[in-house]
Amino acid sequence: MATPHNEAQKGDFAKTVLMPGDPLRAKFVADNFLEDVKCVNTVRNCLGFTGKYKGVPVSVMASGMGMPSIGIYSYELFQFYDVDNIIRIGSAGSYTDKLNVLDVVISESAFSESTFAKFTNGVEEKTLYPSKKINDIAIAKAKELGIDAKLAKVHSSDQFYTAPEMGGWKAVKERCGCDCVEMESFALFNNANMLGKNATCMLTISDSFVTSEEIPAEERQKSFTEMMKLALETAIA
Ligand code: ADE
């Protein structure tokens, strides 16, 4: 069994999948944290791996960027590969001086102007929530590991670039009331809700609209190890 986007066979994925946006970040997790690793997907270079973390099977697969992309991959993992839990591990831009570059965030909600949920399954809500079960585990694990993970309201945006006449990030922040911005969680939470599965999202702040600080792309891949550890410990809890 394969899909147009995934060459893995049924049974190739573990029950819990970590999902970074970037395929090289998926490879980084597999190379540095998993044992007995098998590469299960290379279609479109959206790399997927299954291995063991502390003896427990865990998978990691890239989602690509944006809601249409994570919408496809997460749907297929839940629906066709019997995956029960997806933990997104991504990056975000901060809208507040309370979240600084390299801070780790656990999503408490995802707001979006996107019509993804409306036209996928008729959901009109603009704010969707992660699964309480995994979020509670993640919060407890962060405490246990001494990771200062901050709960945040996440904005899942369809735009990375906007024209100046749109009013800039302050106008967006005002409109959505969120603490940070990424581009995927809303669609992931919708698919999990629709299919009776679990999802959450952890983010590392990669750039700040407040201070204009950012970490370069090459460093992003490696500098997120705290979040990766938190996600893996949550996955096997
Ligand atoms: N992911 C990381 N930084 C981001 C930003 N500034 N906007 C949207 N997604 C992001």
Residues whose N, C-alpha, C, O or C-beta is under 5 A from the ligand:
A	BS01	ADE	S91 A92 G93 Q159 F160 V181 E182 M183 S206 D207
